C-alpha cells in the first residue's frame, strides 16, 4: 500500500471520528434538556423561572445538582424512627390550631431532620440539603422550600438569600392561610420521605397519597387545621 493511500485513509478515518463526535454532542444537547425535564418535573420549570427564562443556565444548574447529589443513597428509617417522626408531625398539625407560627417552624425543623436521617446533607446546610432533595424528590421538594420561607417570615428573618420563585404567601408577611397552605405542601414531602423509607425497608406499602386538604390516605387532619379554622398567633 502506497504512502498516499495510507495518508488518505487516515484523513478519512479522522473525518469520520470528527463527524461522530459532533453528532454525539448535538444528540446530547437535544436530548439532555428533555431528560432533565423528565427527571425534575416542576423543579425544571422553577429553575428556568429563577434564571428569567434562560433554559441553558437552568439546565447547567440542574446538571450540577445531579453531578453533586445523584449518587446519594437514601438510608432506610427504622420503624421506631418513622413512628417518632409521624408523631411529631401529628403534634405539629394539632398545635397549628392555636399556634400556627410555632407549628410551621416545627414542620420546617422536622423536614430538615427527616431528610438528614435519610442520608441527605445536614439540615444546617439548607441550600445543600434542598438541592439534594430536588434531585431525589423533585415533585415534592417545593413544600420544604415554601415552609422554610414562611417559617423565616413569621419569625422576622429575611428570605432574600433563599432561591426560588415566590409563590402565594411568599415574600411578604405570612398570614394564617399562607401558613396552612405551606404546611399542606410540606406534608407531601414528609409523606414522600417516610413513604419511600417504608418501601426501602421492605414493607409492602405504597407511599401515602396527599389529598387537597393535606391529609394522607387513612390519616385525617385535626378539624382546626382546615381552612379558616386556625387561630392567628
N, C-alpha and C positions, 0 to 999 in steps of 0.2 A: 504493500500500500504506500503510495507516494506521500511525501510530506504535505503537499497541497490538499490532498483528500483528508488527511488527519486533521489539519487545521480547520477545514470546512466542517467536519463532524463535530469538532469541539465548539465551533461557533454556533452550530445548530442546537447542540445539547444545552449550551449556555442560554440561548434564546428561549428554549422550552422551559428551562428552570425559572427564568425570569418571568415569563408569562404565567407559569403556575403560581409563583409567589404573589404576583399582582392579583390574580383571580382569588387566591386564598384570602388576601387582605380584604378585597371587596366583598367576598362572601361573608367574612366575619363581621364586616361593618353593616351589611344588610340584614343579617340575622341576629347580631348581638343585641340590638335595641329591642327586637321582638322578644328575645329570650329574657332580657331584664324586665320587660313589661309583664311577661307571664309570671316571672318569679316574684316580683314586688307588688303587682296589682295596684291598689290605691296609693301605695308608697311611691310608685313610679310617677304618678301624676302630681303628687305633692312635691317630689324632688324637682320636677320640671317647673312647677309654680314657684318654688323657692329661688330658682335661677331665672325667673322672669321669662319663661318660655324657651330658654336655651337648652335644647334637648341634649346636645353633646356634653355640656357642662354637667347636667343632671346625671347622664349615664356614666361619666367619669367618677362622679361621687358614689354612685351605686356600685360600680366596678370595684372601687376602693374598699367599700364595705364588705363586698363578697370576698375579696382577697384577704381582708383582715379577720373576718369572722366566719367565713364559710366553712372552715374546718372544725368549728366548735361542736363538741358532742354534749348534748344535754344530759345532765345527771338525773336518773330517776329519783323521785322522792320516796322516802319510807312512808308507810301508811300513817304512822303517828305524826309525821311532819305534815302530811296533807290534811289530817284532821285538825291540827293546830291552826294551820293557815285558814282553813274553811271556817273554823270557829271565830277567828279574829275578824274575818270579813263579815260574817253574820253580825257580830257585835258592832262593827263599824256602821253597817246599814241601820241597825236599830238605834244607834246613837245619832244618826242623821236627823231623826225626828226632832230632837231638842237641840242638837249642836252640830249643824251641817258643816261648819268650818272644821271642827275637830275631826269629823268623820272623813272629810275629804283628805285632810292631812294624813290620817291613818291609812287611807286607801293608797295614797302616794308612797308612804313608807312600806306598806305591805307588798306592793308590787315590786319595789326595789329588793326586798328581802326574798320574795319567792324567786325572782329572776336570779339572784345571787345563789340561792340554794340549788337551782337547776344547773348551775355552772356558768352563767353569764358573768361578765365583768361586775365587780363590786358596785353596789348602788351609790357609793360615794363618788364614783366616776360616772355621773349621769349620762353625759353625751356618749361615752364609750358603750355603756350598757344599752342605751337607746338604739345605737347603731347595730349592735349585735342582735337585739330583739327584732329590728327591722328586717334583718336577713332571714331570721328563722320563724318569725311570727308577723309577717308583713300586713296581714289582713286585720290585725287587732292592735298592733303596736301604737296606733294613734291614740288609743284610750289612755295609755300611760302618758304620752306627751300632753294630752289635754288635762288630765287630772293633776299632773305635775304643775302645769301653768296655773290652773285655778287655785291649787294649794298655795302657790307662791303669791298670787294676787291677794288671796284672802288674808295672808299674813303680812301684807305690805312689802313684799320683796319684788324688786323689778324682774321682769321676764324678758328683757330686751336681748339677753345673751342666748336665750333658748331658741334654736332654729325651728322653722316650720311655718306653714301657712295658717294664720289665725282663723279660728272658726267661731261659731256663736259663743259669746261669753268670754272670749279671749282678748287680751289687750286692753281690758277695762276692768273696773271693779266688778267682781263676780257677785251675782245675786243668788238667791236660793235655787232658782230654776237652772242657772248655769251650773251650780254645784251638783244638783241632782243629775243633770244630763252627763256631766263629767264622770260621776260615779257609775252611771249605767254603762257608758262606753268603756270605762276602765274594767268593769266587771267582765267584759267579753275577753280581754287579755288574761285576766286572772283565771277564768274558766279554761281558756286555751292552754295556759301553762299547767294547770292542775290536770286537765283532761289528757294532754299528751303524756304527762308523767304517769298517769294511771295506765295508759296503753303501754308505755315502755316498761312498766313494772310487771307486765304480763297479765294485767286484769282485763278481762274481755268486756270492756265498756267503752263506748264511743265518747268523744269529747262532748260535754254538755252544750246544748244549744241555748242561745240567749234570746229571749223574746224582746219585744219593743219596750216592755217595762223594766228590762234588766234582770228578770228572773231566769234561772236555769230550769230545764225540764225537771220537774219533781221538786223544785225549790221555789218558794214564793217570798217575795219581799215583804217586810213589815208594812202594815197598812199605811203608816205615816210616811213611808218612803215614796209613795206615789205622788204624782204631780200635784203641786199646790198644797200639799198637806204638811210639809215640813215647816218648822218654825224658823224664823230668822234668828241668828245669834250673833 
